[in-house]
Amino acid sequence: FKSHSSHDVVLLCVACHEKANTAHWKRKLEFAAQYDAPLMQSEVRPFGAEANARKAALALSRSAAAMPPDRRQFMCDLV
């Protein structure tokens, strides 16, 4: 159990849940307007060769020393 990642669970009836959800969205809209922040993040994740190169670079940075030389060279070629 980690004290810094606790979550409270509150059981609500459907009507109360709807009321809380509406209040939550109103507050989110206020914060978004106040801080000029987007409500939805449209993160574009890399795919194909770019994603493979990124994964290879990560693997090399974490454990290149433990890789067999031919595997390490293959990963370097991808990057």
C-alpha angles and dihedrals in degrees: 000000000000119000093207095058103048121142128200117221118205121184113217135180116245094261094049091045090054091049092049092046092052091050090048092054092047089053091047090052090050092052092045091053094043095051098029090239127154117245094212124042115216098197112180109214120207118248138183118012093355092055092046091051091050092049091047092050090050092049091049093049092050104040114001091131092059095048124099110254095247092051091047090051091049090052091047090053090054092053 
